[in-house]
Amino acid sequence: MNLHEQCLLRYLQNPDELSYSTEILKLNNLILEKQFIIKNFVAKNSQLNYTEEVKL
């Protein structure tokens, strides 16, 4: 069972906790988004090629 399913189940069992479940989902989505950005943009853009000679 993933986090979204757990939050839905929690909501069905305790409808008063909807805001809590929503905040957990928002936090989880933010973490996933940051991991995606780091994995796909930061890591690829920081690779440098040290084998080429730099000529001024």
C-alpha positions as CSV (number, residue, x, y, z in Angstrom):
1,M,0.0,0.0,0.0
2,N,1.5,3.3,-1.0
3,L,1.3,6.7,0.8
4,H,-1.7,7.9,-1.3
5,E,-3.7,4.7,-0.5
6,Q,-2.8,5.0,3.2
7,C,-4.0,8.6,3.3
8,L,-7.3,7.7,1.5
9,L,-7.8,4.8,3.9
10,R,-7.1,7.1,6.9
11,Y,-9.6,9.7,5.5
12,L,-12.3,7.0,5.1
13,Q,-11.7,5.8,8.6
14,N,-11.5,9.3,10.2
15,P,-12.9,12.0,7.9
16,D,-12.0,14.7,10.5
17,E,-8.3,14.1,9.7
18,L,-8.6,15.2,6.1
19,S,-6.3,18.3,6.5
20,Y,-3.6,16.1,8.2
21,S,-3.7,13.6,5.4
22,T,-3.6,16.4,2.8
23,E,-0.5,17.9,4.4
24,I,1.2,14.5,4.4
25,L,0.5,14.1,0.7
26,K,1.7,17.7,-0.1
27,L,5.0,17.0,1.8
28,N,5.4,13.6,0.1
29,N,4.9,15.3,-3.3
30,L,7.4,18.0,-2.5
31,I,10.0,15.5,-1.5
32,L,9.4,13.5,-4.7
33,E,9.7,16.7,-6.8
34,K,13.0,17.7,-5.2
35,Q,14.4,14.2,-5.7
36,F,13.4,14.4,-9.4
37,I,15.0,17.8,-9.8
38,I,18.2,16.7,-8.1
39,K,18.4,13.4,-10.0
40,N,17.6,14.8,-13.5
41,F,19.0,18.3,-13.6
42,V,21.5,19.1,-10.9
43,A,23.5,15.8,-11.2
44,K,23.6,16.0,-15.0
45,N,24.6,19.7,-15.2
46,S,27.4,19.3,-12.6
47,Q,29.3,16.7,-14.6
48,L,32.5,18.3,-16.0
49,N,34.9,17.0,-18.5
50,Y,38.5,17.1,-17.1
51,T,40.1,15.4,-20.0
52,E,40.1,18.3,-22.5
53,E,43.0,20.7,-22.4
54,V,41.9,24.3,-21.7
55,K,43.6,26.8,-24.1
56,L,43.5,30.5,-23.3
